[in-house]
C-alpha cells in the first residue's frame, strides 16, 4: 500500500513532479546513509550565468536541434534530468505533435527544450543576515534556481520520506516562500532554518518535528513594502477577475479596464489515473469569491490511492471552498493548459501580483486572513463553454 499523500503519488498522478521517478528506489538499509547526506550543510551551487535560467522540472526531457517533437525528423540530441539548468535565450513557437497543445519551446545554446517542463528562474543571490532581525522570524522568498536543504530533526513527512527513498535531494525552488525561525553560522556561512511546523508560521504538515536549513544567500527577506496593496485607491467593488477556462486565461479588471493578464493552468477535465472524463478535478465555473488569502501554504489533498503533498506553495488566494485557490506554481511552466487538481496555477510572479491586488489586503505581519459569507473579497467570474 502506498503511503498516504506521498510525494511519489503527487509526481506520478498529478504530473507535476520534481523528477523523483527518474531515480531507483533504495533499500531500507540505505535510508540512514541517505538521511546523513541530506542532513549535511550545503552552499549554493554555481548557477549558469545567463539573465534567465531554465530549470527542467521533469525527468528524461529531450533537448532538440529544432523546436519540434515530430518523430519523423529525429530531432532529439540528448536528454536532461530533473533540475537540470539551461541558459534561457528566448522562447519560440515550434511544432508539437502527439496531442499536446502548447507549441512553445525554450531556445538554449545547446538546443530546444519543450517550454512547459522548464521553469523560468533567475540567479539573484542575497547578502544574508547573521541573526534574526529584532529577534523575530521572517518570511523569505527563494531568488535563485534552487536551494539545497539540510534536514534537521525527525524524518517524518511523506514529502521527505519519498525524497530519501528515491534518492532525490530535498530543495526549495525559485519563487517559493517559507517561514524562517532561526539563523546560524556554525558551518562557516549564514544558514536559515525553514520551519514547516503548523504551530509556528510554517503552515506545513503539522508538528512532524522536521526542520530544514538552507544557505541564506538563496533567500530574500521579504519586507512590508513588497506586499503593499496594488491600486488600493480603487473601489474594491470595482475590482473583478475574469477567468476563461476555455482559453486558460485570467484578467484583472478595474471597472471595465483590464489591468493585468496571465495564462493559467486550471483543473483537469479527466481523472489522472483512469483517463475518464470527470468534473472531480475541474475548476468550478460561476461567480466565486476571494475569502482566504495566505502567503504560503502546504497543499495537501487526496487519498491512499491518489494524492499529493507540496510544501511552501506561495501566494494563495482561495476562491472556492477550502481547496480551490489561485496560487503560484513552481513545478511546471505549462500555463495555457489544464493541469491542476482544481486550483488555478499561475507563475509565482503573477500569483504575487494577484495576491497584492485582490482584497482583503494582507500585510506581511498578518500573513493570512479568512472571511465568511456574506463577507468576501474580490469577485471572480469564471466562465466555460458548456455543450448540451
N, C-alpha and C positions, 0 to 999 in steps of 0.2 A: 504494500500500500504506500502511496506517495505521502510525503509529509504535507500537512495542511498548509495551503498558501505558499508553497515553495517557490523560490526564485526560478527554479528549473521549469515549473509549470508556467510561470509567468512568461518565461522566454519562449517556451515551446508553443503554448496555446495562444498567447496574445500576439506573438510575433514581434515583440518589441525589445528583444533581449540585448545583452551586452556581449554575447558571444560565448557563454559558458558551454554550450552544446558542442563547441569545437574541441573540447578537451575530454580526455578519457577519465572516467571516474577513478579515484584512487581507493586503495583498500583501507580497511579500518585501522591497520597498524601504522599507516602513514599519516593519520589525522593529526597526531600530536606534533609530528615533524612540520607539517604544513602550518599548523597553528603557530609554531615557533617562528617560522618565516614571516607569516602575516603580522606578527607582533613586533617585528624589528622596526626601529625608526627609519624613515625614508625621506630623502631630499627630493625636490622636484627634479625630474629628468631634463635632459637637453631637448627642447622642442624645436621643430623646424622654424626657419627664420622668416617665413612669409607673413604678410599682414593678416591673412586669413588662413587658418589651418583646418583641414577637414579631418574629422575623426570617424573612422569606419565603425559602424555600430553593430554589425553582424559578422559572423564567421564566413570564411570561404567566399569572399567577394571578388568578382573579376575586375581586373584592370585591363582596359581595351585600347587598341590602337585607333579605333574610330568610335564615335558616340552611338553605337548600336549594339544590340544583342542578337541580331539576326544570325541564326546558326549556320546559314549558308555562306556567310562571309568569314567565319573563323577569326573573330576579332580579338579573342582573349589572348593576352600576352603574359599573364601572371595572375596570382591570387594574393589577396590581402586578408589578414586575420582581423578579428575583432580588436578594436582600439588601435589599429594601425593609424599613423598620422601621415597626411599627404599635404603638400603645398597646394592651396586652392588658388588657381589662377583666375578662373571665371566659371560661370555656369552657362551651359549651352543647351540648345534644343537638339535632340537626336532622334533616332528611330528605334522605338521599343516595341517588341512583339511578344506574344505569349500571354495575352490577357492583362498586361499591366497598362495603366492609363497614363501615368506620369512619363513624360518624354525628356525630362531634364537629366543632364549629365554634368559632373564636375570635371573640368579640364585641369590636369596636373602636368608637371614636366614629364612624368612617366607614361601618361596616357589618360584615359577617361574612366571615371567611376560613376556608377548609377547614383544620382543625387539623393534619392530617398533614404539610402543607407549611409549617408555621410553627414554628420552633424557639423554645422558651421561653428567654429570656435576661434578664439584669439589667444595669444600669449601675452597677458598683461600682468606680470608679477608685481607684488606689493612689498612695501617695507613693513615687516611685521612688528607688532609691539612685543615687549618682553614681560609685560604683566597686564592683568586685567584693568582696563580703563575704569577708574573710580571704584575698583574692586568688584565690579559687576560684570556679568556675562554680556554677550553681544551677538547680534545676527551678523553672519558673514556670507558673502557670495563668492563662488568659485570663478576666478577670472583667467584661468589657464585651461588647456585642453582637458587635463585630468590631474588629480592629486592622489598619490598613493596613500593608503591608510595603514596605520599601525594599530592593531587591535589591542585592547586592554580590558581585563575583566573576564567574564564568562563567555563561552561560546554557546549561545542560546537561541538566537533568532534564526528563522528559516533562511533569511537572506544571507547571513554569514555562513551557516552550515552548508548551503549549496555552493557558495564560493569556495569553501575549503574542499568539499567533495569533488568538485570539478576543476580544482587547481587553477582557479581564476582569481587574480588579486582583487580584493575589495578596493574600490576607488570612488571618489567624488568627481563629478563631471561639470564641465563648463555650464554655468547658469544655475546650478543647484544652490540652494540657500539653507544654511544649517545654523543651529544654536551652539555657540562656543561658551563653555562654562569654566575652563581652566587654560592657563598658559604655562609652559615650562621651557627651560633652556638647558636641561640636564644632558642633552645629547650633542651639545655644541651649536645648536641653532634653535630659533624660536619655533615651538610647536603649539598648535591649538588643539584643545580637546573638544571634539564633537560629541554632544550628549544627546542620545536618542531616547532618554528616559521621559516617558509621558508625564511624570510628575514634575519635571522641570519645564523648560520651554522647547524641548526636543520634538514634541508631538510625534513620537515614534511608536514603537510596538508596545510599549509598556515598560514595566520595571524588570527588564531582562538582565540588567547589570552589565550591559555591553557598552563600551566606550571606544572611541577611535581618535587617534592622534594624527595630525596632518601638518606638513610644512606650512607655517603661517604665511610664507611668501605667495602661496597659491590662493589665499583667501582675502578678500577685501572686506574690511569692517564697514558695514552699512551705516549711514547717517540718516537722521530725520529728513534732511534736505532731499535725499534720494527718494523719499516717499511722499514728498509734497504733492498734494492733490493737483491734478491737471485740470485747468479751467474750472476752478471751484466757484467762480463768479457766475457761471451759467446756472440757471434754474435747474435743479436736479430733475424736475419733471420734464424738462426739455431734452434730457439725455436718454437716448434709447439705443439698443443694439439690435441689428438685424442679422440673423444667421440664415444663410441659404444652404440647406442640407443637400440640395441637388448639385449645386456648383461648388460646395465646400468652401464657402467664403463667409467672412464676418466683417461687418461695417458698423462703426460707431457714429451716431448722429447727434448733433445739437440742433434741435428743431428739424429743419429739412436739409441741413448742411452736413455732408459726410466729412468727418474729421479724422477718421482712421480706417484702414482696411488691412485685412490679412487673410491668407489662406488658412484653412483649418483641416484637422482630421477628426471627424465625428465618429459616432458609433457604427459598428459593422451591422450589416443587414443579414448576416448569416451566423450560424453557430461555428466558432473557430475549430471545434472538434469534429463535428459531423458534416459541416458544409451546408446544412439545411437552412433555407431562408427562414428567419425569425426576427421578431422585434425585441427579443430579450436584451440584446446589446445595443439597440438603436438609441440615438439621441432623440429625446421627445420633441415633437413639433407643437406649436401653440404659443401662448403667452406665458413666459416664465419670469421669475423674479430673483434678483440678487438678494440672498438672505443670509449668507455666511461667507465671510472673507477671512482667510488665514494666510499668513506669509509663507509658511512651508508646512507640509503635512506628509506623513506616511500614507500612501494609497494602498489599501488592503481590501480585498474582496474575494469572494469565491467560495469554493468548497474543497473537499478532499480530492475530488477528481479533476477539478479545474479551478485555478485561482491565480492570484498574483499578489505580490507584496513588494512595493518600491518605496524606499525611504526618501525623504527630502525632495518631494515634488513641489516646485516653487510657484508662488503667486496664484493661489487657488481662490477662485471666485465661484462659489456654489450657486447654482441657478435652479436646481430641481432636487427635492428630497435631500438626503444626506450623502448622495454619491455622485451626482452629476455636476461637474464643475468645468469652468474654463480655466485651464492651467498650462503652465509651461511643460513642454516635453523635450527632454534632452536625449532620448533613446532612439530617435528617428528624425528624418527630415522629409517625411512623406506627406507634407501638408498639401492638401488638394485631393487626397484620397481618404475614404472611410477606413479607419484603422482601430479605433479605441473600443472600450467596453461600455461606451455611453457618454463619456466626457467629451469635451471639445478641446482637443490638443492644439496648441499654437506654440510658436517658438518661445523660448524663455524671455527674450526681449519684448516680444509682443504681449506676453502674459503680464509682464511687469507694467507696461503702459496701460493695459486694460484695468489692472488692479488699482492703479493710481487714479484713473479717470472715473471709474464707477463709484457709486455710493452703496453702502456707507463708506466714508473715508476712514482709512485705518492708519494710525501712527505706528512708528517703529516700536515704541514702548508698549503700545496697546497690543500689537501682534495679531489680534483677531477680534471679530465681533459677529454675533448671531442676532438675527431678527426673527420674529414670528408674525405670521399674518394676523391682522391686516397690515402691520408694519412691513415694509420691504424697501429695498434699494432700487437700483436701476432696472428698468423693464427690458426684457429680451424677447423679441418677436422671432420665433424660429419657424421657418416655413419649409415645406416639402411637397412635391407633386404627388398626388395620390391617383392611381389609375383604377377606375372601377370596372 
